[in-house]
Amino acid sequence: MLTVQRALSIQPLTQAKVVAGASGLDRQIKHVTVMEVPDLTQWLKGNDFIITSLYCIKDDLQAQIKLIQDIAKLGCAALAIKTNRYVQTLPSEMKAIANDLDFPLLDIPSHITYIDIINPLMEQLLDHTASALRQADIAFRWLQEVILGNQGLEVALMTLHRLVGYNLLLECPELDLSISAPSDRETPEPLSADTISCLHNTCHPVSIIRKRNSMEIPSLVIPIMCRSTAFAFLTVENYQQHQGLSPTSQAILDHGTALMATEIMKLHSRAELERQHVNSFVEELIAQDFKSDKAMLERSRYLGLNLSKPCLPLVFDLDKFWQNIEQKRLTEEKIQVLKSRLQRDLNAYLKYKCQVPFVVAQRSDSLVILTTWPSKQPADEIIAAASKMAQDILLHLKQSFPSLGFTCGIGQPYIGVRNISQSFMQASKAIILGRKAYGRGQVFCYNQLGVYRLLCSHPDQDELIALRDEILAPLVMYDQKQNTNLLETLDAYLSHNEDINDTAQALYVHPNTIRYRLERAAKLTGLNLNTSEHRFQIYLALKIASLYPFAHTVCTK
C-alpha cells in the first residue's frame, strides 16, 4: 500500500517539506492528479495525491482554506503545493486547518516538475495494482475450487473471510438465506426496505451503519448481481469509508461475489423449480386433473404433506387486483415477479409460524396454502385454528405489502385427494360472499356464512331483489325523505338478538328511541316484529340487501 509517508521516500519527493498535517502521513494514495482549476473537487475519487501551484486561487485566502476542508472531507491523501512561483509562502491559516484535520500539506520546490512527481508515484501504484491482481487471481482460483467442488456457500464465504480479513454476512431474502463468516456471530438487524431498494436501483455498494444487539457496525453492503438484478447482498463489517478497501481486497471481493453469484443463481433456479412443482401439484388437486390417487399421495409426501389426513386449503385473494395493476402500470413480467415474491414471503413466514405441514401455491390472482391436520382433531377445531392462522397471515401481509389488500376464504376440512377441490370451491365462495356481505380484508369461513350460502346459490337473482324491495323499500324511501335511520335500527336490533338496550347502546341513542323506530318500521312494512314468521322475513330481506344493496334510484321512488 502506497502511503504519503512512503511517497516522501521516493525521488524527487524526498526534497518536499511537510509543513502541516504530519499526523496524517499514513493516508493511502490511490490516485495522482494535478489541480489548476477551481472546481476540481467534483472530479476527485478519494485517496488522491493532489499537486498544484494554487494559481487559480492564489489571491483568495478563504478559497485556500475551503480547499483544504473540502479535499480532506473527500478522503484525499495529501496536497502538494509548488511555492516560489504564484504563492511565495503557504498562509498560516492553511497550515492551521491542515493540522486540525490531520491532512498532509506539502511544500514542493519550484524546480521540480509535475511529471517528475507523477511518474514515480504511478509506477508504484501500478506495481502495487499488479501485485494485488496477482493475489486476487490466486484467491479466485482457490474460491473457484471451493465453488466447483460443491462445498457450499458457507465454505465459500469462510474462504473469502480468510482472504480479505473482514467479517462477512451473505443475505438472500428471496431464498430466506443468511450466512455469517465467522459463523459463531449473531446476525445483525435485517437490511431496511429503503436500503434494499437503493441497492436494487443503483447496483452499486452502499456504505451504511448496521446494528447487532444495539451496537453500531460501519459496513459496506455489496449487491450480488445476477442477470442485472440484485439477488443477494454481501456485507463487509467494520468497513472504514475514509480508508476504503485495499486494491487486493477489492479485487478478491469482485472475483468472490462473481463466483458466489453463479451458486446463488443455481439455488434460485432450484427454488423456482420447486415453486413451479408445488403450483402444478396444487392446481392438479383443485382441477382434479390426475388419474392416480396413489401417485398424488406419493407426490404430497415428497412435499411434506400427508393427504390421507384432514386437508384444508386457505385461499388468499388479492383485493381489486386488476385495478392495482392498471394504477401502477405493471408489465406482465413485473406481475409475475410480484406473485413470486408473495409466494416466497409467505413460505418464509410460515416456516417459523405454522404448526402444521403446509405448502404455498400461486394460482391465478390468489395464494393457496394447503395444510394437513391431525386425524383425531375435530373439524370445528381445525377451522378455528386455521382462521386464527389466517388472521395472523393477513396482518403479516399488510405489514410486508402495505399497498396490497387480501381477503381470505376457508372451506371445510376433508380427507382424500378427491375432496380437496370441494374445500377450495367452498373457500372461493366464502371470499365472494364475505366481500359482498361484510367487505374486503377479512377472513371468511364457509361454515359460518349461514343463509348467505343459500342466497348466493339461488338461481333467480331478480326474485331475491323483488323480495328485498317488497319488504324493505318502504323503509329505504322513508329514511331518505325524512333523514331517519329505520333500516339501520332494524338491522342492529336483529343483530343484537332483539335486545333493545344493547341496540340503543350500539347506536348511541335512548332505548325509547329504538322502540319508536321499531314501531314506525312495523307500520311501514306491515310486519309484526313480535311474530317469528315476520321477523324471519325481515331478517331474510336484510341479508339479501347486504348481498344486493339498494341502488340510489330505488331510494328516490
N, C-alpha and C positions, 0 to 999 in steps of 0.2 A: 504494500500500500504506500502510495506517494503522499507524504505529508508536507506541510510547509517547512517544518524543521529539516526534513531530508532534502527538500528542494534547495535550501540555503547552503547545502554542502556540495551542490553541483555548479560547476563553472558556467557562466560568469556571475551567478547569484551569490557566490562567496564574497563578492565585493559589496553586496547590498547591506544596508543597516536596518535593523528592526527598531523603529522609532516609537512604536506603541503596540499594545496588544500582545505582548510576549507570552502571555498565559494561554493564547490560542494557537500556538505553533503546532499543536497536534492535529489541527484541522486537515481533513483529507482533500487532496486535489484530484479532480476527475476531468476537468476541462481547463484549457488555457485560452483566454480571449483578450482582445485589445479594445479599450473604451476611449473613443474620441468623439462620441455623440452624446447629447444629454439624456436620451431616452433608452439607453442600453439595457436598463434593468429588466425591461419586459421580455428580453430575449435570453436572459440568464437561466441556467438549468439547475443551479445549486452546485456546491463544491467547485466553483470557478476560481481560478487564479487570474486576477484582472490586472492588466498592465495599462497605464495611462500617463499622459503628461498633464492632465487636468485642464487642457486648453479650453474645452467647451464651457467650463465653469470657473476659470482662473480668477475671475473678479467677483465671485459670488460665494461669500463665506457660508451663508445659510444652505446653499445648494451643496457645498462640500460636506457640511455636517450631515445633511439629509442623505447624501450618497452613502456615507459610512453606515448610517442607520438602516437604509434600505437593503444594501447588499449583505449586511450581517443578518438581517431578518430572513433573507432568501437562502441563508446557509452557505454563502460563498466562503472560499478558503482564505483569501488574502487580497489586499490591494497594494500593488507595487507602483510607485509614482516616480517618474523621471523628473528630477529637480534641476535647477540652474538653467532652465530654458524659459518656460512660461511661468513657473512658480519657483521662486528662489528658495524659500524655506516652507516647510509644512506648518500651517497655523496650529497654535497650541490647543485651540478648541477642537480641531480634528483629532489630535492626539488624545485629548481627554475623553472624547466619546469612544474612540477605539479602545482605550484602556478599560472604560466602563463595560464595554461589550466583549472584552477579551477577543478582539478582532485584530489580527496582524496587519500592521501598517508598515510598509517597507519603503525605504528611500533608495532609489536606483541612481547610480552615477550617470551623468548625461552622455558619456561616450559609449555606453552600452546600447546597442540597437535592439529593437524589439525581436528581430529574428534570432539574435544571439541567445535570447532568453527562451523563445518559443521552441526552437528545435530540440535542445537537450531535454526539456521537460516533456515534449511529445514523444521522444524516444523512450523515456522512462515509462510513460503511460502506455505506449504500445507494447513494450516488453512485458509490462505487468498484465495488460489485457490478454496478450498471447499466452502467458503463463496461466491466467485464470481460465482461458478457454481449454487449455490442455487438461487442467484439473477437472473442469466441467465435463470434458469428454470421457475421462476415466470414470467420473461419477455416473455419467449417462450409461456407460456400459454395465456398471455394477447394478444400477437400477433396472436396466433392461433385462438382466439375468433374473432379477427378483420377479419382475412382472411376467416375463415369458415362462418362468418356471412355475407359474400359478401358485406363488407363495402368498398371494392375497395383498389387499391394500394395507392391512395392519403392518405387515413386514416391510412393505414398500415405504410407508410413512416413517417407520422407525429408522430405516436406512437413510432416508432423506434427513431426518433429525440428526443423525450422527454425522452426516456430511456437512451440514450448514451450522450446526451447533445451537440452533434455536428450538424452543418448544413449539410444536406444531399441532394444529387441530384441523381435521378434514371433515367438512359437513356437506351432506347432500340431503336437503329437506324432502325432496320428492321421493327419495328411497328410504327415508327415516334412518339415515346413516350418519353416525358421528363417531370419529376415531381420533384418539389423542396419542401423541408421542412426546414424552413417555406416557405409557398407558395408565399409570397409577395416579393421575391427576383428575380432579373433578372438572366436568365440562363447564365452561363459562356460560353466562346467560345467552340465550339464542340471539342471533342477529335480528335487528329490528326490521320491520317491513320496509321502512324507508331506505335502510342500508342495502337490503337485497334488491330493491327497485333501482337504486343508484348503480349497483354492480351490474344488473341486467342491462341498464341503459347505456352505461359508459364502457363496459367490458374492460375496465382498467382497475388496477389495485387501488384500494382506498385505505388511508391511514385513519384509524378510529381508536377510541378507548373502549375496551371490553371489560366486563366485570365478572369476578368469580368470588363468591362469598363477600360481596360488598367491596372487594379490593379491585382497584382500577389497574388495568393492564394495557399499556400502549401497544397497539397491534397494527399489523399490515394485513389486510384481507385481500387475497388474490382470487379473482374469479377463474375457475377452470372451465375453459370453453370447449364445447362440442357442437359442431355444425352451427357456428355463430350464436350459440345460446349458452348461457352460464348454467351448467348442470350441477356444479358443486363449488365450494369455497374453501380455500386453504388459508388459515390464519397463522401468521408468524407472530409469536408473542414476544414481548419486551423489545419491540422494534423502536429504535430511536430515529425519528424522522430527520433530524438535523444531520445525523451521520449517514443515514441510508444503508443499503446493503453493499457489501464488498462486491467487486466485479465477479469474483469466484462464486460467492453465494447466489448472486443474481443469475448467473449462467446455470448453476446447478438447479435452482428453483424453476427456471424456464424449461430446462430439459425434464425435470421431475414432474412438473404439472402436465406437460405434454404427454408423458408416458402414462400418468395416472388417468388422464382424460380418456384414453383408449379403454382402460379397465373399467372406469365408471360407465362408459358408453355400453360396454358389454352387460354390466349389471342392469343398466336402464333398459336395454333391449330385452333382457331376460324377464325383468319385471313387467314390461309391456306385453310380452307373450303370455305371461301368467294372467294378467288382467284380461286379455282377449279370451283366454281359455275359460276364465270364470264367467265373463259376459256371455260366451257361447253356451256354456253349461246351463246357466240360469234361463237364458232365452229358450233353450230346448225344453226345459222343465215347464215353463209358463205356456209355451205354444204346444206342449205335448208332442213335440216333433222328434220322437225317438221310438225305436222298436223294442228294445230290450230293457225291462226294468232292472234286471241284474246288472247290465252294463252301466246304467246310471247310478246304481248303488255303489259300484266299484269306483266310478269317477268321483262320487261325492266323498268317499273315504280318502281318496288322494288329496282332496281339498280340505280334509279335516272335519268333514261332516258325516253324520250317520242318519240317512234319510229314513231308516226304519223306526226312528223315534219321532215324536211330535215335531212338525216343521211349521215355521211361521215366518212369512216374508213381511218385512216392514218397508213400505213404499214411501219414498220422499220425492214429492213432485215439485218442480220449480214453479213458483207463482209468477204469472204474467211473463213467461219465458220469452216469447217472441217479441213482446213489447220491449223488454230489456235489450234484446239483440238488436232491434231496429234503432233504439235510442243510442246505443253505444257503437252502432255500425260495425259489429263484429263480423269478420270473414268466417267462412266455414272452417278454415284451419284454426282460427282462434277459438271458435265454439268448441271444437274437439279438444283443444288444449285445456279449456276451462273445465269441460266434463271430466277429463282425465285427472286434473288437479283435485276436483271434488272427490273423485273415487279414491285417489291416493290419500287425501287428507282424512277421509272417513276411516280408511283402513288403518292408518297410523293412530288415530284417536281411539278406535275400538280395540286395538291391540292391547292397550293398557286399561281400558274401561269396561269392556264387555266380559261378563262372567260365563257366557255360554259360547259354544262353537258358532262361527259365522263366516260368511263371505260377503263382499260388497261388489255388486254388479252395476253396470251402467246400461240403462235401457231407455232409448228414445230421450225424453226430457226428464227422466226420473232416475233415481238411485234406488236400487233394491238391496236390502240387507236380508239375506236368507239366514235364519237362525234355527238351531235344533235344541230341544229341551229334554229334560229327564222324563222317562216314560211314565213314572208314577205321579208327576206333577199335574194337578187338576187344570183344566183348560182356563178357568177363570183366573187362577193364579198366574198362569203363563201370560195371559193377555194383560193383566195388571202390571207384571214385571216388564213386559215389552213396552207398555205405554209409558212407564217411568223412564225406561232407557231412551225411548223416542223423544221425550221431553228434554232430556239431557243433551241429546244429539242436536235438536233444534237450537238449543242455547249455544252449543259449540259452533254450529254453522253460522249463527248470527254474529258471533264474535270473529270467526275466521273469514267470513264472506259477507260483510255488512251491507253490501249493495244488492245482495240476492235474498229472496224470500222463499220459504219452503212450507209445504203442508204435508203432513204425514197421515197415511191410512194404514190400519191394521185389520186383518181379517180374523178368521177362526184358525186355530192350530189343527193340522190334520196329519195323519200317519199315512205314508205311502207316496211314492213318486208321482202317481197319477192324480193326487189330490192337491198338490201344491198350486196348480193353476187356478183351482177354485178359490183358495185362500187369497191368491193375488188379485183375482177379479173382485172379491169382496173388499180388499184394501183399496182398490182403484175406485170402487163405488163409494166407499166411505169418504174418500177425498172429494169426489164430486158433490155428494150430499152434504158433507160437512161444510164445504165452502159456501154452498147455497144457503144453508140454514144458519151458520154461525160465523162465516168469514174465513179469511186465509190465516196461515201462520200458526195452525194448531194441530194437535194430534186427535184423530177421529178413529174410534173403534167401531167396526161394523155392527157388533152385537149390542152397542149402546145407542144406535141411531133409531131404534124402535120403528114407529109408524112412518118415518121418512123412507124406509126401505120399500114399503108398500106404495107410497105415493110416487116415488121415483120410477117404479116399475109399472105404474098404471098406464095402460095403452092409450087412454084418451085424455090428453092434457087439457083440451078445451072444456071437457066435462068437469075437471078439477077446478079450473078457473071460474066456471059458471057457479059451482057450489060456493067457492070463496066469495064471489060477488053477491050472491043471493043472501048470505048471512052477514058479511062484514061491510059491504059497500055503503049501507046507510050510516054506519059509524064513521067511515072514512070521510064521506061528504060532510057530515055534521062537524067533525073535527076541523075540517078545512074552513068551513064557513064561520064557525063560532070560535075558532082558535082554542079548541079544547083538546083533551088527551084521553078520550074514552077508549080508543083502541089500545093504547099503551097501558091504560089502567086494567083493562080486561085481561090482557096478556100477562101482566105482572101478577094479577090476582090468581089466575090458574097456575102460574109458575111457582107461587108461594103456597101451594096446597090450600087455596081458598081461605087463607088466614088474613083477615082484614088488617090486623095490627102489623103483621110482617109486611104486607103490601104497602101500607101507609109509611112505614119506616123506610122501605126501599125507594119510595117516590118522594120522600121528604114532605108529606102532607098529613093533615089530620085524618084519623080513621073515619070521621063523619063525611069528609070529602070523598073518600073511597066509596062509602055507602051511597052517597048521592050519585056519583058517576056510574056505579053499577046499576042503580035503578033507572037512570037515563038510558044506559046501554040496553037494558032489558026491554024498555018501551020501544026503542028504535028498531031492534031486531025482532021483536015479538017473541023472544025466547025467555024462558024462566030458568034462571041460574040455580034454582033450588031442585030442579029435576035432573037426574043423571043423564037422560037422553038429550036434553037441550044443552047441558054442559059439554057433552061429548061432541055435539055438532059444532059448537063454538070452538072447542079445542082443535077439532079436525080442520076447521076453516083457518084458524090461526097458523097451524102447521103448513097448510097449503100456501098461505100468504108469505111465510118465511122462505118457501121454495120459489114461489112466483109472486114477487112483490107487486103492489099496486102501481100502475103507471099513473103519471100526473093527469092524463086525460080522463081516467076513471074518476079521479077525485073531484073533478070540476063539473060533473054532470049535474 
